[in-house]
Amino acid sequence: MKAFKKLLVFGLLVCLSMTIQSCSNNAEPRFYVDVERDFDVNSSLGGIVTHFFELKNIPTRLDQNLALFGLDKDNITGISPSDATLTTVSGLMDWSLVNSVEIYAISRLDPKNRMQIYFIKGRDTNSTNQLKLFNTFADLSNIMLEETIDIEIRLTTLVSVPGSFRARLLFNYAVFDEL
């Protein structure tokens, strides 16, 4: 019985040390790149329908940030979406009327190469001035290494939009140079 207790304590210590070690070895991003793009939403949007917005030729600004940090593309081990927000630039929009949002990054070189990067499902009744989105933790290395990308926004509202407005998508992505 005494040997069993020693073995149990030893096993728990091994598990604890593995857990602590795995938590402390999480790679931190080397830097974040901020990207923003405005787009127009007109008042003809009806409710309970998904509306598509294509934002073309968005600069990734990766090359200039790599140069700033003294890195090149060979140093990159991963690129992941980080934070994203939809806000109103002009006009009126109550973002709590939005039922869902899906945002995709699309390669300009191969439009079949597309990945969902941000989303929200269900209403956020506390978000009237802006809408914070969840990221997908996808590895975007094969898309964000390009100089420009396209973005597709799928927006579903619960009711018709009360009037035309100009919206802004502000997002950033994290660049990793270690595993």
Buried (B, 14 or more C-beta within 10 A) or exposed (E): EEEEEEEEEEEEEEEEEEEEEEEEEEEEBBBEBEBEBEBEBEEEBEEEEEBEBEBEEBBBBBEEBBEEEEBEEEBBEBBBBBBBBBBBEEBEBBBBBBBBBBBBBBBBEEEEBBBBBBBBEEBBEEBEEBBBBEBBEBBBBBBBBBEEBBBBBBBBBEEBBEEBBBBBBBBBBBBBBEE
